[in-house]
Amino acid sequence: MGTTADTIDRLLDTLAPLPLTSRKMFGEYALYLDGKVVALVCDDLLYLKPTPGATAALPDCPTGYPYPGAKLHLLVTDALDDPDRVISALKAVAADLPAPKPKKPKT
């Protein structure tokens, strides 16, 4: 089915206090914070990486698989009614993840 650009625009608007960016990948999207992939948007649903900080910020959040073969993620549905909780969870994910590896220079 794929995620629509309207869904991404709505999510980025809802979570506007964060400097999130998005990148389209295989018809779906990845959300970046501080250069780190913190969430995926697949079939118009928001999936957060299940880091310890995100799980603590959203303790009752259901889980799901964003695509076949993926690891289990936090499936953010009702929590979007309280964007501040989701923003806290996204900040926690970014804090829990290691810094991105520097890109190798082209030769």
C-alpha positions, 0 to 999 in steps of 0.5 A: 500500500505504501505511505502517503506524503500527506501522512508524513506532512501531518506527522512532521507537523504534529511533532514540529517541536522536534527537528525531524526529517524524513526520507522516502525508502521503498515506498515507505519513510524513515524519520531522522533526528540528529542524523539517526533513524528514530522511527519508520512510517509504514502503511501510514503507521508510525513505528518507533525503535524500541530502545529502553528510553522509548519503552519507558516513555510509552510503557503501554504502547503496542508493538508491531512489525513495520514490514516483513522480516523487520524487528519488533517496533513500538506501534504508535497509534493512540499516543499520537493524541498526546504529541508531547509523550511521542516527542519525549519518546523520540528524544529518548530513542535518539539519546539511546542510539549511537552516533551515526558512522561517518560516511567514507569519502568517495575515491 
